Amino acid sequence: MEALTMQVRPTWAAGVDLRQTMVDCVQVVGDVDSPLALRGAGANVVGWLDQLDGSRSWSAQLAEAEARGIARAQAREVLRQLFEARLLVDAPDADQVSAMAAPAVLGSRDIGERIAGLVAGARYAGVIPKPRDGMGWQVDAERLAEEVAVSPVIVVLDAPWVDAAEFEMLSRFIDQRVNHLVVGAGANTARVGPMTIAGRGPCTRCDELLQQDMDPSWRTLSAQLALDDPPARGAVLSVLAAAEAARQVESAVQGTHSASLDAVLRTGRGGSAWTRRALIRHTKCSCWWASLNGTESG
Ligand SMILES: [Zn+2]
C-alpha cells in the first residue's frame, strides 16, 4: 500500500466540501452515500486537509501533517479512509483529458445541438448529407467528414439504427481511426454507442456487417432509409440520449471504462434500465488491424 501510494498526489474529488460540525469533528461531504466523519480532528487536521490540492505527493503530505503536529499514522489512516470513500482522488486522474474531448457533433440537429450544449468545447458541425438531399450529397458528405475529422466526432443518427449514408460516414471515421461515439433516438428507444477509440473495434461496421449476414435484406433497407425522411422521435428519449452521450464522452479517460466502449447501450420509453450489448468483431471489418497495432504498441 505504501509503495503504491507514494506516487499518488491526493486532491479532493469534484464537489467535496469540509464542514466542521463539532470542535473535534470534521464531516467530509461529497457525492457518496454518507459523509465521512473524521473524529478527533482538531484545527491542525482541518488546516492540513484544506491544503490537499494535488500539488504534492502522498509522502510529502504525510510530512506536512507531521510538521503540523499530526501523528504520521493518524494522517495516513485519514488519507486511506478518504481514498477508499473516493472523496480524495489522485491528481493525475482528476486532470485526465477525455479521448473524446472537444468533439465535433454531426447528424440530427436537435440531439446534436443539445449534446454540443452539454459537452465542454463541443461544436455542432451540421447534418449528414444523404441521398434524399439530391445530387452531390456524397461530395458534401466527404467535405463534412474531412472538416470534422480533425477532432473526435459524435455522430447523431436519424434513428436508433444506422442507415446507409450514416454507415458510409462512420466507415470513414473507422478507417481514419478518428475517435467517435454513435448516438440516436426514435419513438420507442434510444441508443448510445459504440464508442470507438483509435479505430479499435469491434465497431459499428462489425455490427452492421453482422446484421447484413443475419438479414440479407438489411442492406437494401438501410439504403432506402437514407432516402426517406427521418422518423419521429420522443422528446424524452432525445434528451436522455443526449445526456447519456455527454456522460460517456466525459468518462472516456484512461483507466476508467466507458460502458459504450465497443458496445451499444439501449433503453426504451417504459422506464427500463439501460442495457449493454457488447459488439462482436466481424472478420470482414478492418478494425481488428488497429486493435492488433494498439496491443503491440500499448
Ligand atoms: Zn469493426
Boltz pocket constraint, residues with backbone or C-beta under 6 A from the ligand:
constraints:
  - pocket:
      binder: B
      contacts: [[A, 201], [A, 202], [A, 203], [A, 204], [A, 205], [A, 206], [A, 207], [A, 281], [A, 282], [A, 285], [A, 286], [A, 287], [A, 288]]
      max_distance: 6.0
